[in-house]
Amino acid sequence: MRKIGVIGLGHVGSTVAYTLVTKGIADELVLIDNNDAKCTAEFYDYMDSLPRLDTSTKILKQNYSDLADADVIVTSFGDIKALAQGGDRFLEYEFNCKQAKEVGIKLHEVGFKGVLINISNPCDVITGLLRYYTGLNRRQVFGTGTFLDTARMQRAVGMALNQNPHNISGYVLGEHGESQFTAWSTVCVQGKPIEELAEEVGLNLGELDNAARGGGWLVFNGKKYTCYAIATCAVKLVQAVFSDSRLVCPASVYVDEFKCYVGYPAIITKSGAEMAMPLPLSAEEKEKLTASAKMIRTKTEEGKGRQR
């Protein structure tokens, strides 16, 4: 029995839930949202799809006690009004710090012991706050982090070189936000280091890094939200937990060196996420990662202080 909860049914959460239902990934799905009318609407929309699906999912709503025995919970709450201003994921900081406390305490009270995957922004900070308030261990709680940003980098490089993005390996590291960066020393195209390829064909890596960083805003500016790519990332992480696949991917994971959550390669297992082997980064890349993590740690501690 694969039981999953989705907390927050905005554009992202509802897309995650829809995917879990239509792909038959969830045997049981619990829906939670502050807007009861929205949650009820999504509930019946999913229920009405079940007679035409090849799989079946038991769907429950608006009861935290139903999450006590969930295997995985995906948090995707957010402040649509703040986000509508665009340009900065920290626009949701105040609202989501409060939400993290409320949700985390409720999950602690019902005795949730599974794996929690956070999407809510600013992703790394909110992931840290959710771990703090749930009392779960650092492996059990992780975020989507730079998993999506890495996909955006793969897309940008693939388009520049007329390559399938699956042929591009490597990582975007740091904050899921403005201080993120592509660790070009880790990036290869069909096994060839991109830094070598860039010299040969005249690639501007700075422009490609900006394309990855700005990919979310490119989508947001056109439709005022993003949903499909991030939902795809979250669902892939859910599947990795269920299959105990030991998938290595960049997620928002707790890094002891920095004492906070930050985008870094992680191994996804049935128990959650753990850091992968340390990357041989360049001195410049290490400096960027340290600076990004420092900002995340500061904002996470501020978030705790604001809720006391």
Summary of the structure (lengths in Angstrom):
residues: 308
radius of gyration: 18.9
end to end distance: 37.9
largest distance: 58.7
contacts: 1093
relative contact order: 0.14
helix: 50%
strand: 21%
